Amino acid sequence: MLVSEFHYDLPEELIAQQPLADRAASRLLRVERSSGCCEDRCFSDFVQLLRTDDLIVFNNTRVFPARLYGRRAGLKSHRVSVHNPASRDFLRGRVEVLLTRQVEQDPNEWECLVRPGRKIGLAEHLFFGPHDELQAEVVGRGTFGERRIRFQPLENFFATIETIGHIPLPPYISRPDSASDRERYQTVYAKERGSVAAPTAGLHFTPEMLARIRERGIETTEITLHVGLATFQPVRVEHVEEHRLHSERYSITPQAVEKINGAMQSRRRIIAIGTTTVRTLEYAAQGDSGEILRRSGQADLFIYPGYKFRVVDAMLTNFHLPQSTLLMMVCAFGGKGNVLRSYEHAVAQRYRFYSYGDCMFLD
């Protein structure tokens, strides 16, 4: 299967650069999987599309300020403006590091993406913060700017990250991160710190929307998958089957396992909020029974057309980049023809795309 089969044309002006003032004011495109029929709705209508015996599963991961700006040892760099840290003009000695995953065996080590990738070599020392609050050494080197760095031990590491780090907005948002992104690029139910990108389907929910779901007696539960490189890494091969995902850390509580397996046994509809929730549930149910068995670990399941879903019956998701693994997953769930036609419809109807954009519900 060719990666090029998952292309669609998107005018640049449809890429949302800012969130809406009201999270629930987003538009929602409902897509009926069996027929491919599209229906234009508002996200505030979402509760009306639910059944009272549904189980809704959320990803409660929390985004942290994973983008760091600093300098290389022995090279002086100009101070980076607090108001415009994402300037693409890399001056002598300046580096940008995006932390993507903490190494379990050594919490001081992180996998990351660095820029400029070609210049940062093994054993090089990096310094971050106006007073070099964080110091790290490059201890591993991969391709396409991937590195492993080891920070000098610091008791208040995450407090320091919160102070000097920046919210890792995706590259298609062509502006620096702002103070408001710390709240807005985060779901209202985020709890477990660890993601470098938001599970964006959840950004539409408000406390009022969650209250309406509870008032209808609809059951909900939460899992955790920390969004890392697997979610946003580009596909660099010609054939879909040749692509390999990075793994991402997840956990599912015993209470959530009981709810999910109970819904499956009683044939109730399981609705996944976002592609990260879909991947977690499907990975955790890879045993012969089809039930949730793997309660924690590293999920690396690559879902593309031909995959047989075991757990998820309906999905809420944002619109995804052309030729991305996320679009391939949605095509696997809703049918490639149905999904690509629905994307054409969304473009024609001027939906807002990507992280801060509108959403679609496939049921």
PEKA-V362003 format. One line per field, one symbol per residue. ss: DSSP state (h for helix, s for strand, l for the rest). psi: psi as a letter, one per 40 degrees, with the letter a starting at -180 (. if undefined). A space follows every 10 residues. Layout:
ss: ???
psi: ???
This chain:
ss: lshhhhllll lhhhslllll llhhhlssss sllllllsss sshhhhhhhl llllsssssl ssslllssss ssllllllll llllllllll lllsssssss ssllllllss ssssslllll llllssssll lllsssssss sllllsssss slllllhhhh hhhhlsllll llllllllll hhhhllllll lssssllllh hhhhllhhhh hhhhhlllss ssssslllhh hhllllllsh hhlllllsss sllhhhhhhh hhhhhlllls ssslhhhhhh hhhhllllll lllllssssl llllllllll lllsssssll llllhhhhhh hhhhlhhhhh hhhhhhhhll llslllllss ssl
psi: hhdeefiihh hdeehhdiii dhdeeiihhh hhdddeiihh iideedddei ideihhhihf ihhigehiha iihehiiihh hdegdehegh iheiihhhhd hhhddheeii iihihhddeh iieihihiid ffdhiihhei haifehihih ihhhdfdddd dddeiihgii dehfiiiidd ddddfhieeh dhheieiigd deeeiidddd dddddeehii iiihhhhadd dehiheidhd eeihiiihhi ihiddddddd dddddefihh hhgidddddd dddefeidde ihdheiahhf hhhihehhhd dhdihhiiii iifidddddd dddehddddd ddddddddef ihiadeaaii hh.
